[in-house]
Amino acid sequence: MSGTLKYTYKQAFSTINVIESPHKPTVQLYVEQKEVQDQEEVLEGSSVSLRCSAETLCSSPPPTLTWSSTPRIPFSESSRLQELISDLNFTATHCQHKVTFTCTITYQLQDENKTAQNNITLHVQYSPKNTSVSVIPSASVLKGSSLTLICSSDANPAVLSYTWSRESEGQLEQLQTGHTLTFSRTDWKHRGLYHCTAQNQHGIQNSSVLLDIQ
């Protein structure tokens, strides 16, 4: 072709408007340094690490990552080329069962901050906790009265069995299983220290109550 191509620019600059929200950070769960899925349950006492990561892109100043949870856990931060990382490292306890940990990335722009979040809910398996025995109407009743002992406990998975025993004059007598123990008509022989043992596949816990028949 002959001739010369010519271009005419009516403006000496271009304007780019970014309206899309920033991408969500990635949250990963590690147990004993091995990555697991969100819905997999963590055994109490395990070493847990929650990692939040996000691209730093080209923002200036660089974005920040923050964690929120109840109760709060200290976190550590590190950065790699074009990647920001924040880790939560702790030992799993029953108090963290069903606790949601939220990671938020914040980009500081000229006129406003842009944020995006991602979260993970921890599921912790643990042995029976807070096992207790309640007595209806009370632990001290008149001879001939009816009486019910109720055993309760918090466990995940739920308690598999409740076992009752009675200690009297140094002898331990196995009674029955089930979370309730009922006497329709109390007698002197029902005096003694009653033990309830709650058990699931992760352990057991005991609770006791002293019955006094008047």
Residue pairs with C-beta under 8 A, 6 or more apart in sequence:
21 114
21 116
22 54
22 63
22 105
22 107
22 114
22 115
22 116
23 54
23 55
23 116
24 105
24 116
24 117
24 118
25 52
25 53
25 54
25 65
25 103
25 104
25 105
25 116
25 117
25 118
26 52
26 53
26 54
26 118
27 50
27 51
27 52
27 101
27 103
27 118
27 119
27 120
28 35
28 50
28 51
28 53
29 35
29 36
29 37
29 38
29 40
29 42
29 48
29 49
29 50
29 120
29 122
30 36
30 48
30 49
30 50
30 51
31 42
31 46
31 47
31 48
31 49
31 92
32 46
32 47
33 47
33 49
36 42
38 120
38 121
39 123
40 123
41 123
41 124
41 125
41 156
42 48
42 92
42 122
42 123
42 124
42 125
43 92
43 124
43 125
43 126
43 202
44 92
44 93
44 94
44 124
44 125
44 126
44 127
44 202
45 91
45 92
45 93
46 91
46 92
47 89
47 91
47 92
48 88
48 89
48 90
48 91
48 92
48 122
49 87
49 88
49 89
50 67
50 87
50 88
50 101
50 103
50 120
51 85
51 86
51 87
51 88
52 65
52 67
52 85
52 86
52 87
52 103
52 118
53 83
53 84
53 85
53 86
54 63
54 65
54 83
54 84
54 105
55 82
55 83
55 84
56 62
56 63
56 79
56 82
56 83
56 84
57 63
57 82
59 107
59 108
59 109
61 108
62 79
62 84
63 84
63 105
63 106
63 107
63 108
64 84
64 105
64 106
64 108
65 77
65 84
65 85
65 86
65 103
65 104
65 105
65 106
66 86
66 103
66 104
66 106
67 73
67 75
67 86
67 88
67 101
67 102
67 103
67 104
68 101
68 102
68 104
69 88
69 99
69 100
69 101
69 102
70 99
71 95
71 99
73 88
73 90
74 88
75 86
75 87
75 88
75 89
76 86
76 87
76 89
77 84
77 85
77 86
77 87
78 85
78 86
78 87
79 85
84 105
86 103
88 101
90 96
92 122
92 124
93 124
93 126
94 124
94 126
94 129
94 154
94 156
96 122
96 124
97 122
97 123
97 124
97 126
97 156
98 121
98 122
98 123
99 121
99 122
100 119
100 120
100 121
100 122
101 119
101 120
101 121
101 122
102 117
102 118
102 119
103 117
103 118
103 119
104 115
104 116
104 117
105 115
105 116
105 117
106 113
106 114
106 115
107 113
107 114
107 115
123 156
124 156
125 156
125 157
125 202
126 155
126 156
126 202
127 155
127 200
127 202
127 203
127 204
127 205
128 153
128 154
128 155
128 159
128 198
128 199
128 200
128 203
128 204
128 205
129 153
129 154
129 155
129 205
130 153
130 154
131 151
131 152
131 153
131 196
131 198
131 205
131 206
131 207
132 151
132 152
132 153
132 207
133 149
133 150
133 151
133 194
133 196
133 207
133 208
133 209
134 149
134 150
134 152
135 147
135 148
135 149
135 150
135 209
135 211
136 147
136 148
136 150
137 145
137 147
139 209
139 210
139 211
139 212
140 211
140 212
140 214
141 147
141 186
141 212
141 213
141 214
142 186
142 213
142 214
143 186
143 187
143 188
143 213
143 214
144 185
144 186
144 187
145 185
145 186
146 182
146 183
146 184
146 185
146 186
147 182
147 183
147 186
147 190
147 211
148 180
148 181
148 182
148 183
149 164
149 180
149 181
149 182
149 194
149 196
149 209
150 179
150 180
151 162
151 164
151 179
151 180
151 181
151 196
151 198
151 207
152 179
153 159
153 162
153 198
153 205
153 207
155 198
155 200
155 202
156 200
157 200
157 201
158 200
159 179
159 198
159 199
159 200
160 199
160 200
160 201
161 177
161 198
161 199
162 177
162 178
162 179
162 196
162 197
162 198
162 199
163 174
163 176
163 177
163 196
163 197
163 199
164 174
164 175
164 176
164 177
164 178
164 181
164 194
164 195
164 196
164 197
165 172
165 173
165 174
165 175
165 194
165 195
165 197
166 172
166 173
166 175
166 192
166 193
166 194
166 195
167 173
167 192
167 193
167 194
167 195
168 191
168 192
168 193
175 181
181 194
181 196
183 190
186 213
187 213
188 213
190 211
190 213
191 211
191 212
191 213
192 210
192 211
193 208
193 209
193 210
193 211
194 208
194 209
194 210
194 211
195 206
195 207
195 208
196 206
196 207
196 208
197 204
197 205
197 206
198 204
198 205
198 206
198 207
